[in-house]
Amino acid sequence: MLSNSLYYGDNLDWMRQWPSESVDLIYLDPPFNSNQTYNQLFVSGLGEASAQARAFEDTWRWGQQAVEDRDAALIAGGDLATAIRGFETMLGHSGMFAYLCHLAPRLHEMRRLLKQTGSLYLHCDDTASHHVKLLLDAVFGAINYRNAVYWRRATAHNDAKRFGRIVDTIFLYAKSDVSYWRGQAISVSRTEAELAKRYPSSDEFGRFRTGDLTAAEKRGGESGKPWNGYDVDARNRHWAIPKTSSYAKWIEENFIPDYRAIDGVHDRLDALDVAGLIHHPQRGFWPGLKRYAAADTPSGPQNLILEPIGFTNYNKGKEYLGYPTQKPEGLVKQLVEVACPKDGLVMDPYCGCGTTLHVAEASRRPWIGIDITHLAIAVVEYRFRERLNEQPRVIGRPGDMEAARDLFKRDPFQFEAWAVSRIRGMLPNERKTGDRGVDGHGYARANGERHLVIAQVKGGKRVGPNLVREFIGSMADSDAMMGVMIAMDNDSVTSGARQALAAGTVEIGGRTHPKLQLFTIEDYFSGKYPDLPVMLTAFANREPDMIDLADQGVPFG
């Protein structure tokens, strides 16, 4: 297990290799079993499976992978096995049951990885949340459920015959009763107006309020005996004097040295009285402890609905990458700050566009991210490089020609995504069919204009002149200024194809580039890159940043 690393592949395979009790905090936002257009992991706006959906399709379809996940959960035994049997009886071999089977062995591994002081957040929508909570109870034990908070991901939905579905649920579970928690990390200090209302009295030391020095019920010993004429026992109460609280520490630091070392109840009362910290009322039964505004500490987080709101058409900003399931950094930061120590290891096993990893890196916490799509890995690399000036370590993707060929045989679509993302500024096409020969795209900018650059991947084919001519036709159909044809190796490209690739040049930004060019995976591993102009960030729905590809001496992956 290497921290500050991205792992490509199935998170279950990776987690099984890692040591127990090594992670402080896990945040996961797994693909929801939802058909809402908000969550485009399942169906894209074009009605076709997206790249993420193809990678996760076994997650919600009953098949061999679901059978293996179910069996792994049954082997784990205990409450998890009982829950899975119950779900199978209730749900049958449905998509929902397949989804729960996918989560079950992975949650089991996540609990194993957590330290005794660790916690887990699971982010989901209301389609599966009630089932998921039962699964979490089975894995972590209901006693370790802390609470659910809610994130408002949209301003409004005009849903027919129901309340608008605009919130997600975030479950918080602890590994044990010694879990780390620092709620004051996200507490908000009171305003001057709030302080004035909360502390209405004042003296030479400042604004204060009067707090109790007694508590309900009789007690034996010194705490039940009269002091200074006040008989607590006669009124069924006892003395309750602060000794170990944060206010006791403040008293010691500002009024009474070694106050917390005073053992006797009456001795502490005497010390407080001498220091002028006890208010004796002219009317009423009990003296009160002066609590000063100067010692006021914000209360722990109280809001069950967290801000900031999700990305909308009116609320995107520079943070937005156009990634379908992207969460605001401000949301995740709150979750990390309260449940992870400063040097604690943060893990996101479905890291997507890398928001959790970004938050951890920005706060100087070590992190680990896992994702099964090369598109997500490419987005995280871009994000770290452009926003944090860091190049994250990536483990598990092809490191040589043999591994690249193996990826193509196992998953041609993931190979396409990986191959396209070897070129900075190019984003893989998510459409599985009907892409008109376009497997990736990017934009060059010059003189205030954007120029489309497209890519086509021919990983398993011998590239001849006919394929090149077809790609030239795709460029014309797409109105592309330039094109890059990606092949596995140079030997797979015929001499006729190389002649057809000589399609002239274009001038962009005062520099001349080949209009159509070849890029092979063999070139990539040799440190050779296409001759492209200055490219824009290829992520959708935002004003792109500039990426200078004139010098590609540092490989993208």
Rosetta blueprint (number, residue, H / E / L):
1 M L
2 L L
3 S L
4 N L
5 S E
6 L E
7 Y E
8 Y E
9 G L
10 D L
11 N H
12 L H
13 D H
14 W H
15 M H
16 R L
17 Q L
18 W L
19 P L
20 S L
21 E L
22 S L
23 V E
24 D E
25 L E
26 I E
27 Y E
28 L E
29 D L
30 P L
31 P L
32 F L
33 N L
34 S L
35 N L
36 Q L
37 T L
38 Y L
39 N L
40 Q L
41 L L
42 F L
43 V L
44 S L
45 G L
46 L L
47 G L
48 E L
49 A L
50 S L
51 A H
52 Q H
53 A H
54 R H
55 A H
56 F H
57 E H
58 D H
59 T H
60 W L
61 R L
62 W L
63 G L
64 Q H
65 Q H
66 A H
67 V H
68 E H
69 D H
70 R H
71 D H
72 A H
73 A H
74 L H
75 I H
76 A H
77 G L
78 G H
79 D H
80 L H
81 A H
82 T H
83 A H
84 I H
85 R H
86 G H
87 F H
88 E H
89 T H
90 M H
91 L H
92 G L
93 H L
94 S L
95 G H
96 M H
97 F H
98 A H
99 Y H
100 L H
101 C H
102 H H
103 L H
104 A H
105 P H
106 R H
107 L H
108 H H
109 E H
110 M H
111 R H
112 R H
113 L H
114 L E
115 K E
116 Q E
117 T E
118 G E
119 S E
120 L E
121 Y E
122 L E
123 H E
124 C E
125 D L
126 D L
127 T L
128 A L
129 S H
130 H H
131 H H
132 V H
133 K H
134 L H
135 L H
136 L H
137 D H
138 A H
139 V H
140 F H
141 G L
142 A H
143 I H
144 N H
145 Y E
146 R E
147 N E
148 A E
149 V E
150 Y E
151 W E
152 R E
153 R L
154 A L
155 T L
156 A L
157 H L
158 N L
159 D L
160 A L
161 K L
162 R L
163 F L
164 G L
165 R L
166 I L
167 V E
168 D E
169 T E
170 I E
171 F E
172 L E
173 Y E
174 A E
175 K L
176 S L
177 D L
178 V L
179 S L
180 Y L
181 W L
182 R L
183 G H
184 Q H
185 A H
186 I H
187 S L
188 V L
189 S L
190 R L
191 T L
192 E H
193 A H
194 E H
195 L H
196 A H
197 K H
198 R H
199 Y L
200 P L
201 S E
202 S E
203 D E
204 E L
205 F L
206 G E
207 R E
208 F E
209 R E
210 T E
211 G E
212 D E
213 L L
214 T E
215 A E
216 A E
217 E L
218 K L
219 R L
220 G L
221 G L
222 E H
223 S H
224 G H
225 K L
226 P L
227 W E
228 N L
229 G L
230 Y E
231 D L
232 V L
233 D H
234 A H
235 R H
236 N L
237 R E
238 H E
239 W E
240 A L
241 I L
242 P L
243 K L
244 T L
245 S L
246 S H
247 Y H
248 A H
249 K H
250 W H
251 I H
252 E H
253 E H
254 N H
255 F L
256 I L
257 P L
258 D L
259 Y H
260 R H
261 A H
262 I L
263 D L
264 G L
265 V H
266 H H
267 D H
268 R H
269 L H
270 D H
271 A H
272 L H
273 D H
274 V H
275 A L
276 G L
277 L L
278 I E
279 H E
280 H L
281 P L
282 Q L
283 R L
284 G L
285 F L
286 W L
287 P L
288 G E
289 L E
290 K E
291 R E
292 Y E
293 A H
294 A H
295 A H
296 D L
297 T L
298 P L
299 S L
300 G L
301 P L
302 Q L
303 N L
304 L L
305 I E
306 L E
307 E L
308 P L
309 I L
310 G L
311 F L
312 T E
313 N L
314 Y L
315 N E
316 K L
317 G L
318 K L
319 E L
320 Y L
321 L L
322 G L
323 Y L
324 P L
325 T L
326 Q L
327 K L
328 P L
329 E H
330 G H
331 L H
332 V H
333 K H
334 Q H
335 L H
336 V H
337 E H
338 V H
339 A H
340 C L
341 P L
342 K L
343 D L
344 G L
345 L L
346 V E
347 M E
348 D E
349 P L
350 Y L
351 C L
352 G L
353 C L
354 G L
355 T H
356 T H
357 L H
358 H H
359 V H
360 A H
361 E H
362 A H
363 S L
364 R L
365 R L
366 P L
367 W E
368 I E
369 G E
370 I E
371 D E
372 I L
373 T L
374 H H
375 L H
376 A H
377 I H
378 A H
379 V H
380 V H
381 E H
382 Y H
383 R H
384 F H
385 R H
386 E H
387 R H
388 L L
389 N L
390 E L
391 Q L
392 P L
393 R E
394 V E
395 I E
396 G L
397 R L
398 P L
399 G L
400 D L
401 M H
402 E H
403 A H
404 A H
405 R H
406 D H
407 L H
408 F H
409 K H
410 R H
411 D L
412 P H
413 F H
414 Q H
415 F H
416 E H
417 A H
418 W H
419 A H
420 V H
421 S L
422 R L
423 I L
424 R L
425 G L
426 M L
427 L E
428 P E
429 N L
430 E L
431 R L
432 K L
433 T L
434 G L
435 D L
436 R L
437 G L
438 V L
439 D L
440 G E
441 H E
442 G E
443 Y E
444 A E
445 R E
446 A E
447 N L
448 G L
449 E E
450 R E
451 H E
452 L E
453 V E
454 I E
455 A E
456 Q E
457 V E
458 K E
459 G L
460 G L
461 K L
462 R L
463 V E
464 G L
465 P H
466 N H
467 L H
468 V H
469 R H
470 E H
471 F H
472 I H
473 G H
474 S H
475 M H
476 A H
477 D H
478 S H
479 D L
480 A L
481 M L
482 M E
483 G E
484 V E
485 M E
486 I E
487 A E
488 M L
489 D L
490 N H
491 D H
492 S H
493 V E
494 T L
495 S H
496 G H
497 A H
498 R H
499 Q H
500 A H
501 L H
502 A L
503 A L
504 G L
505 T E
506 V E
507 E E
508 I E
509 G L
510 G L
511 R E
512 T E
513 H E
514 P E
515 K L
516 L E
517 Q E
518 L E
519 F E
520 T E
521 I H
522 E H
523 D H
524 Y H
525 F H
526 S L
527 G L
528 K L
529 Y L
530 P L
531 D L
532 L L
533 P L
534 V L
535 M E
536 L E
537 T L
538 A L
539 F L
540 A L
541 N L
542 R L
543 E L
544 P L
545 D L
546 M E
547 I E
548 D L
549 L L
550 A L
551 D L
552 Q L
553 G L
554 V L
555 P L
556 F L
557 G L
